[in-house]
């Protein structure tokens, strides 16, 4: 899953993925990494991003 312009450090694009330790995200531009506490947090942030993108297209 991609999150465009969502890096707190550089406002770059973040890639969200899952491994054996859980969900995490990393910035493609600066390398910032964030580990999510649970899946709910991942989906809440994804839904928030969808609302922002949808409102920008109106």
PDB file of N, CA, C and O in Angstrom:
ATOM      1  N   UNK A   1       0.850  -1.157   0.000  1.00  0.00           N
ATOM      2  CA  UNK A   1       0.000   0.000   0.000  1.00  0.00           C
ATOM      3  C   UNK A   1       0.908   1.236   0.000  1.00  0.00           C
ATOM      4  O   UNK A   1       1.908   1.273   0.717  1.00  0.00           O
ATOM      5  N   UNK A   2       0.568   2.220  -0.785  1.00  0.00           N
ATOM      6  CA  UNK A   2       1.315   3.474  -0.857  1.00  0.00           C
ATOM      7  C   UNK A   2       0.575   4.566  -0.110  1.00  0.00           C
ATOM      8  O   UNK A   2      -0.655   4.613  -0.105  1.00  0.00           O
ATOM      9  N   UNK A   3       1.332   5.432   0.512  1.00  0.00           N
ATOM     10  CA  UNK A   3       0.767   6.642   1.119  1.00  0.00           C
ATOM     11  C   UNK A   3       1.576   7.805   0.580  1.00  0.00           C
ATOM     12  O   UNK A   3       2.721   8.018   0.981  1.00  0.00           O
ATOM     13  N   UNK A   4       0.980   8.548  -0.323  1.00  0.00           N
ATOM     14  CA  UNK A   4       1.684   9.636  -0.977  1.00  0.00           C
ATOM     15  C   UNK A   4       1.849  10.827  -0.047  1.00  0.00           C
ATOM     16  O   UNK A   4       0.912  11.214   0.652  1.00  0.00           O
ATOM     17  N   UNK A   5       3.030  11.399  -0.042  1.00  0.00           N
ATOM     18  CA  UNK A   5       3.358  12.613   0.717  1.00  0.00           C
ATOM     19  C   UNK A   5       2.959  12.507   2.187  1.00  0.00           C
ATOM     20  O   UNK A   5       2.392  13.447   2.743  1.00  0.00           O
ATOM     21  N   UNK A   6       3.248  11.379   2.815  1.00  0.00           N
ATOM     22  CA  UNK A   6       2.825  11.187   4.203  1.00  0.00           C
ATOM     23  C   UNK A   6       3.981  11.001   5.178  1.00  0.00           C
ATOM     24  O   UNK A   6       3.749  10.716   6.353  1.00  0.00           O
ATOM     25  N   UNK A   7       5.211  11.154   4.720  1.00  0.00           N
ATOM     26  CA  UNK A   7       6.350  11.018   5.623  1.00  0.00           C
ATOM     27  C   UNK A   7       6.410  12.232   6.549  1.00  0.00           C
ATOM     28  O   UNK A   7       6.402  13.366   6.071  1.00  0.00           O
ATOM     29  N   UNK A   8       6.469  12.014   7.870  1.00  0.00           N
ATOM     30  CA  UNK A   8       6.525  13.148   8.793  1.00  0.00           C
ATOM     31  C   UNK A   8       7.852  13.901   8.738  1.00  0.00           C
ATOM     32  O   UNK A   8       7.921  15.057   9.156  1.00  0.00           O
ATOM     33  N   UNK A   9       8.886  13.273   8.237  1.00  0.00           N
ATOM     34  CA  UNK A   9      10.200  13.914   8.190  1.00  0.00           C
ATOM     35  C   UNK A   9      10.380  14.775   6.936  1.00  0.00           C
ATOM     36  O   UNK A   9      10.761  15.941   7.033  1.00  0.00           O
ATOM     37  N   UNK A  10      10.101  14.191   5.742  1.00  0.00           N
ATOM     38  CA  UNK A  10      10.408  14.908   4.496  1.00  0.00           C
ATOM     39  C   UNK A  10       9.192  15.107   3.597  1.00  0.00           C
ATOM     40  O   UNK A  10       9.323  15.687   2.519  1.00  0.00           O
ATOM     41  N   UNK A  11       8.020  14.645   4.009  1.00  0.00           N
ATOM     42  CA  UNK A  11       6.787  14.698   3.210  1.00  0.00           C
ATOM     43  C   UNK A  11       6.890  13.867   1.938  1.00  0.00           C
ATOM     44  O   UNK A  11       6.227  14.160   0.942  1.00  0.00           O
ATOM     45  N   UNK A  12       7.719  12.835   1.974  1.00  0.00           N
ATOM     46  CA  UNK A  12       7.860  11.926   0.835  1.00  0.00           C
ATOM     47  C   UNK A  12       6.795  10.838   0.853  1.00  0.00           C
ATOM     48  O   UNK A  12       5.916  10.824   1.715  1.00  0.00           O
ATOM     49  N   UNK A  13       6.885   9.932  -0.106  1.00  0.00           N
ATOM     50  CA  UNK A  13       5.930   8.836  -0.246  1.00  0.00           C
ATOM     51  C   UNK A  13       6.346   7.658   0.628  1.00  0.00           C
ATOM     52  O   UNK A  13       7.515   7.273   0.655  1.00  0.00           O
ATOM     53  N   UNK A  14       5.369   7.088   1.345  1.00  0.00           N
ATOM     54  CA  UNK A  14       5.658   5.952   2.216  1.00  0.00           C
ATOM     55  C   UNK A  14       5.020   4.683   1.676  1.00  0.00           C
ATOM     56  O   UNK A  14       3.913   4.701   1.139  1.00  0.00           O
ATOM     57  N   UNK A  15       5.735   3.600   1.828  1.00  0.00           N
ATOM     58  CA  UNK A  15       5.257   2.272   1.456  1.00  0.00           C
ATOM     59  C   UNK A  15       4.892   1.540   2.736  1.00  0.00           C
ATOM     60  O   UNK A  15       5.689   1.490   3.673  1.00  0.00           O
ATOM     61  N   UNK A  16       3.691   0.971   2.785  1.00  0.00           N
ATOM     62  CA  UNK A  16       3.224   0.228   3.947  1.00  0.00           C
ATOM     63  C   UNK A  16       3.286  -1.257   3.602  1.00  0.00           C
ATOM     64  O   UNK A  16       2.833  -1.670   2.535  1.00  0.00           O
ATOM     65  N   UNK A  17       3.846  -2.053   4.504  1.00  0.00           N
ATOM     66  CA  UNK A  17       4.004  -3.482   4.243  1.00  0.00           C
ATOM     67  C   UNK A  17       3.927  -4.254   5.556  1.00  0.00           C
ATOM     68  O   UNK A  17       3.888  -3.661   6.634  1.00  0.00           O
ATOM     69  N   UNK A  18       3.905  -5.565   5.456  1.00  0.00           N
ATOM     70  CA  UNK A  18       3.818  -6.437   6.626  1.00  0.00           C
ATOM     71  C   UNK A  18       4.892  -7.512   6.512  1.00  0.00           C
ATOM     72  O   UNK A  18       5.143  -8.053   5.436  1.00  0.00           O
ATOM     73  N   UNK A  19       5.523  -7.808   7.653  1.00  0.00           N
ATOM     74  CA  UNK A  19       6.461  -8.930   7.701  1.00  0.00           C
ATOM     75  C   UNK A  19       6.115  -9.790   8.917  1.00  0.00           C
ATOM     76  O   UNK A  19       5.026  -9.657   9.475  1.00  0.00           O
ATOM     77  N   UNK A  20       7.015 -10.655   9.326  1.00  0.00           N
ATOM     78  CA  UNK A  20       6.729 -11.554  10.448  1.00  0.00           C
ATOM     79  C   UNK A  20       6.578 -10.828  11.782  1.00  0.00           C
ATOM     80  O   UNK A  20       6.020 -11.389  12.725  1.00  0.00           O
ATOM     81  N   UNK A  21       7.061  -9.600  11.876  1.00  0.00           N
ATOM     82  CA  UNK A  21       6.993  -8.835  13.122  1.00  0.00           C
ATOM     83  C   UNK A  21       5.804  -7.889  13.176  1.00  0.00           C
ATOM     84  O   UNK A  21       5.536  -7.308  14.227  1.00  0.00           O
ATOM     85  N   UNK A  22       5.086  -7.720  12.078  1.00  0.00           N
ATOM     86  CA  UNK A  22       3.925  -6.844  12.060  1.00  0.00           C
ATOM     87  C   UNK A  22       3.970  -5.862  10.901  1.00  0.00           C
ATOM     88  O   UNK A  22       4.718  -6.041   9.940  1.00  0.00           O
ATOM     89  N   UNK A  23       3.152  -4.818  11.011  1.00  0.00           N
ATOM     90  CA  UNK A  23       3.031  -3.808   9.960  1.00  0.00           C
ATOM     91  C   UNK A  23       4.054  -2.703  10.171  1.00  0.00           C
ATOM     92  O   UNK A  23       4.362  -2.338  11.305  1.00  0.00           O
ATOM     93  N   UNK A  24       4.574  -2.175   9.076  1.00  0.00           N
ATOM     94  CA  UNK A  24       5.537  -1.083   9.152  1.00  0.00           C
ATOM     95  C   UNK A  24       5.453  -0.248   7.877  1.00  0.00           C
ATOM     96  O   UNK A  24       4.911  -0.685   6.861  1.00  0.00           O
ATOM     97  N   UNK A  25       5.993   0.940   7.954  1.00  0.00           N
ATOM     98  CA  UNK A  25       6.052   1.812   6.792  1.00  0.00           C
ATOM     99  C   UNK A  25       7.436   2.408   6.675  1.00  0.00           C
ATOM    100  O   UNK A  25       8.124   2.610   7.676  1.00  0.00           O
ATOM    101  N   UNK A  26       7.846   2.692   5.436  1.00  0.00           N
ATOM    102  CA  UNK A  26       9.126   3.358   5.243  1.00  0.00           C
ATOM    103  C   UNK A  26       9.015   4.347   4.100  1.00  0.00           C
ATOM    104  O   UNK A  26       8.281   4.135   3.134  1.00  0.00           O
ATOM    105  N   UNK A  27       9.762   5.431   4.233  1.00  0.00           N
ATOM    106  CA  UNK A  27       9.757   6.498   3.239  1.00  0.00           C
ATOM    107  C   UNK A  27      10.721   6.143   2.112  1.00  0.00           C
ATOM    108  O   UNK A  27      11.860   5.742   2.356  1.00  0.00           O
ATOM    109  N   UNK A  28      10.257   6.294   0.895  1.00  0.00           N
ATOM    110  CA  UNK A  28      11.088   5.977  -0.263  1.00  0.00           C
ATOM    111  C   UNK A  28      12.152   7.041  -0.515  1.00  0.00           C
ATOM    112  O   UNK A  28      13.183   6.749  -1.122  1.00  0.00           O
ATOM    113  N   UNK A  29      11.915   8.281  -0.055  1.00  0.00           N
ATOM    114  CA  UNK A  29      12.860   9.359  -0.300  1.00  0.00           C
ATOM    115  C   UNK A  29      13.955   9.452   0.764  1.00  0.00           C
ATOM    116  O   UNK A  29      15.135   9.542   0.423  1.00  0.00           O
ATOM    117  N   UNK A  30      13.581   9.431   2.053  1.00  0.00           N
ATOM    118  CA  UNK A  30      14.587   9.668   3.097  1.00  0.00           C
ATOM    119  C   UNK A  30      14.917   8.434   3.939  1.00  0.00           C
ATOM    120  O   UNK A  30      15.889   8.453   4.693  1.00  0.00           O
ATOM    121  N   UNK A  31      14.127   7.362   3.824  1.00  0.00           N
ATOM    122  CA  UNK A  31      14.415   6.149   4.573  1.00  0.00           C
ATOM    123  C   UNK A  31      13.789   6.079   5.960  1.00  0.00           C
ATOM    124  O   UNK A  31      14.022   5.114   6.688  1.00  0.00           O
ATOM    125  N   UNK A  32      12.999   7.084   6.342  1.00  0.00           N
ATOM    126  CA  UNK A  32      12.321   7.063   7.642  1.00  0.00           C
ATOM    127  C   UNK A  32      11.495   5.786   7.770  1.00  0.00           C
ATOM    128  O   UNK A  32      10.853   5.364   6.808  1.00  0.00           O
ATOM    129  N   UNK A  33      11.509   5.162   8.964  1.00  0.00           N
ATOM    130  CA  UNK A  33      10.741   3.945   9.199  1.00  0.00           C
ATOM    131  C   UNK A  33       9.817   4.130  10.395  1.00  0.00           C
ATOM    132  O   UNK A  33      10.169   4.784  11.377  1.00  0.00           O
ATOM    133  N   UNK A  34       8.636   3.545  10.294  1.00  0.00           N
ATOM    134  CA  UNK A  34       7.645   3.619  11.369  1.00  0.00           C
ATOM    135  C   UNK A  34       7.001   2.250  11.519  1.00  0.00           C
ATOM    136  O   UNK A  34       6.548   1.664  10.536  1.00  0.00           O
ATOM    137  N   UNK A  35       6.959   1.740  12.741  1.00  0.00           N
ATOM    138  CA  UNK A  35       6.318   0.453  13.008  1.00  0.00           C
ATOM    139  C   UNK A  35       4.941   0.721  13.602  1.00  0.00           C
ATOM    140  O   UNK A  35       4.822   1.436  14.596  1.00  0.00           O
ATOM    141  N   UNK A  36       3.911   0.155  13.004  1.00  0.00           N
ATOM    142  CA  UNK A  36       2.547   0.351  13.473  1.00  0.00           C
ATOM    143  C   UNK A  36       2.249  -0.615  14.606  1.00  0.00           C
ATOM    144  O   UNK A  36       2.728  -1.749  14.612  1.00  0.00           O
ATOM    145  N   UNK A  37       1.447  -0.154  15.570  1.00  0.00           N
ATOM    146  CA  UNK A  37       1.157  -0.985  16.736  1.00  0.00           C
ATOM    147  C   UNK A  37       0.176  -2.107  16.406  1.00  0.00           C
ATOM    148  O   UNK A  37       0.232  -3.175  17.016  1.00  0.00           O
ATOM    149  N   UNK A  38      -0.720  -1.876  15.447  1.00  0.00           N
ATOM    150  CA  UNK A  38      -1.672  -2.922  15.058  1.00  0.00           C
ATOM    151  C   UNK A  38      -2.256  -2.620  13.680  1.00  0.00           C
ATOM    152  O   UNK A  38      -2.010  -1.554  13.115  1.00  0.00           O
ATOM    153  N   UNK A  39      -3.018  -3.549  13.154  1.00  0.00           N
ATOM    154  CA  UNK A  39      -3.603  -3.403  11.822  1.00  0.00           C
ATOM    155  C   UNK A  39      -4.638  -2.288  11.793  1.00  0.00           C
ATOM    156  O   UNK A  39      -4.788  -1.613  10.774  1.00  0.00           O
ATOM    157  N   UNK A  40      -5.346  -2.087  12.880  1.00  0.00           N
ATOM    158  CA  UNK A  40      -6.363  -1.042  12.933  1.00  0.00           C
ATOM    159  C   UNK A  40      -5.735   0.317  12.653  1.00  0.00           C
ATOM    160  O   UNK A  40      -6.307   1.124  11.922  1.00  0.00           O
ATOM    161  N   UNK A  41      -4.572   0.574  13.222  1.00  0.00           N
ATOM    162  CA  UNK A  41      -3.880   1.841  12.991  1.00  0.00           C
ATOM    163  C   UNK A  41      -3.546   2.018  11.513  1.00  0.00           C
ATOM    164  O   UNK A  41      -3.668   3.122  10.981  1.00  0.00           O
ATOM    165  N   UNK A  42      -3.130   0.957  10.852  1.00  0.00           N
ATOM    166  CA  UNK A  42      -2.806   1.017   9.422  1.00  0.00           C
ATOM    167  C   UNK A  42      -4.047   1.393   8.623  1.00  0.00           C
ATOM    168  O   UNK A  42      -3.993   2.289   7.780  1.00  0.00           O
ATOM    169  N   UNK A  43      -5.164   0.715   8.881  1.00  0.00           N
ATOM    170  CA  UNK A  43      -6.383   0.971   8.116  1.00  0.00           C
ATOM    171  C   UNK A  43      -6.974   2.342   8.428  1.00  0.00           C
ATOM    172  O   UNK A  43      -7.521   2.985   7.532  1.00  0.00           O
ATOM    173  N   UNK A  44      -6.878   2.802   9.661  1.00  0.00           N
ATOM    174  CA  UNK A  44      -7.380   4.133   9.999  1.00  0.00           C
ATOM    175  C   UNK A  44      -6.608   5.197   9.240  1.00  0.00           C
ATOM    176  O   UNK A  44      -7.204   6.138   8.714  1.00  0.00           O
ATOM    177  N   UNK A  45      -5.293   5.061   9.178  1.00  0.00           N
ATOM    178  CA  UNK A  45      -4.490   6.037   8.459  1.00  0.00           C
ATOM    179  C   UNK A  45      -4.751   5.964   6.961  1.00  0.00           C
ATOM    180  O   UNK A  45      -4.736   6.991   6.283  1.00  0.00           O
ATOM    181  N   UNK A  46      -4.990   4.767   6.435  1.00  0.00           N
ATOM    182  CA  UNK A  46      -5.297   4.616   5.012  1.00  0.00           C
ATOM    183  C   UNK A  46      -6.631   5.280   4.683  1.00  0.00           C
ATOM    184  O   UNK A  46      -6.741   5.963   3.665  1.00  0.00           O
ATOM    185  N   UNK A  47      -7.639   5.094   5.521  1.00  0.00           N
ATOM    186  CA  UNK A  47      -8.943   5.711   5.296  1.00  0.00           C
ATOM    187  C   UNK A  47      -8.851   7.227   5.378  1.00  0.00           C
ATOM    188  O   UNK A  47      -9.503   7.930   4.605  1.00  0.00           O
ATOM    189  N   UNK A  48      -8.055   7.734   6.296  1.00  0.00           N
ATOM    190  CA  UNK A  48      -7.858   9.176   6.417  1.00  0.00           C
ATOM    191  C   UNK A  48      -7.247   9.721   5.131  1.00  0.00           C
ATOM    192  O   UNK A  48      -7.658  10.775   4.645  1.00  0.00           O
ATOM    193  N   UNK A  49      -6.284   9.020   4.590  1.00  0.00           N
ATOM    194  CA  UNK A  49      -5.653   9.434   3.340  1.00  0.00           C
ATOM    195  C   UNK A  49      -6.621   9.414   2.174  1.00  0.00           C
ATOM    196  O   UNK A  49      -6.566  10.294   1.316  1.00  0.00           O
ATOM    197  N   UNK A  50      -7.511   8.425   2.122  1.00  0.00           N
ATOM    198  CA  UNK A  50      -8.512   8.348   1.054  1.00  0.00           C
ATOM    199  C   UNK A  50      -9.443   9.543   1.109  1.00  0.00           C
ATOM    200  O   UNK A  50      -9.776  10.120   0.073  1.00  0.00           O
ATOM    201  N   UNK A  51      -9.871   9.926   2.318  1.00  0.00           N
ATOM    202  CA  UNK A  51     -10.771  11.068   2.450  1.00  0.00           C
ATOM    203  C   UNK A  51     -10.093  12.345   1.979  1.00  0.00           C
ATOM    204  O   UNK A  51     -10.727  13.182   1.337  1.00  0.00           O
ATOM    205  N   UNK A  52      -8.819  12.503   2.290  1.00  0.00           N
ATOM    206  CA  UNK A  52      -8.092  13.701   1.871  1.00  0.00           C
ATOM    207  C   UNK A  52      -7.981  13.743   0.357  1.00  0.00           C
ATOM    208  O   UNK A  52      -8.195  14.793  -0.251  1.00  0.00           O
ATOM    209  N   UNK A  53      -7.650  12.622  -0.257  1.00  0.00           N
ATOM    210  CA  UNK A  53      -7.511  12.568  -1.713  1.00  0.00           C
ATOM    211  C   UNK A  53      -8.857  12.802  -2.388  1.00  0.00           C
ATOM    212  O   UNK A  53      -8.933  13.539  -3.371  1.00  0.00           O
ATOM    213  N   UNK A  54      -9.920  12.186  -1.874  1.00  0.00           N
ATOM    214  CA  UNK A  54     -11.237  12.361  -2.473  1.00  0.00           C
ATOM    215  C   UNK A  54     -11.693  13.809  -2.383  1.00  0.00           C
ATOM    216  O   UNK A  54     -12.286  14.325  -3.330  1.00  0.00           O
ATOM    217  N   UNK A  55     -11.431  14.472  -1.271  1.00  0.00           N
ATOM    218  CA  UNK A  55     -11.847  15.867  -1.133  1.00  0.00           C
ATOM    219  C   UNK A  55     -11.041  16.781  -2.044  1.00  0.00           C
ATOM    220  O   UNK A  55     -11.537  17.830  -2.455  1.00  0.00           O
ATOM    221  N   UNK A  56      -9.818  16.406  -2.364  1.00  0.00           N
ATOM    222  CA  UNK A  56      -8.995  17.226  -3.257  1.00  0.00           C
ATOM    223  C   UNK A  56      -9.498  17.172  -4.692  1.00  0.00           C
ATOM    224  O   UNK A  56      -9.282  18.116  -5.453  1.00  0.00           O
ATOM    225  N   UNK A  57     -10.161  16.093  -5.076  1.00  0.00           N
ATOM    226  CA  UNK A  57     -10.645  15.937  -6.452  1.00  0.00           C
ATOM    227  C   UNK A  57     -12.011  16.561  -6.663  1.00  0.00           C
ATOM    228  O   UNK A  57     -12.477  16.626  -7.801  1.00  0.00           O
ATOM    229  N   UNK A  58     -12.658  17.014  -5.625  1.00  0.00           N
ATOM    230  CA  UNK A  58     -13.999  17.618  -5.768  1.00  0.00           C
ATOM    231  C   UNK A  58     -13.906  19.060  -6.173  1.00  0.00           C
ATOM    232  O   UNK A  58     -14.930  19.722  -6.339  1.00  0.00           O
TER     233      UNK A  58
END
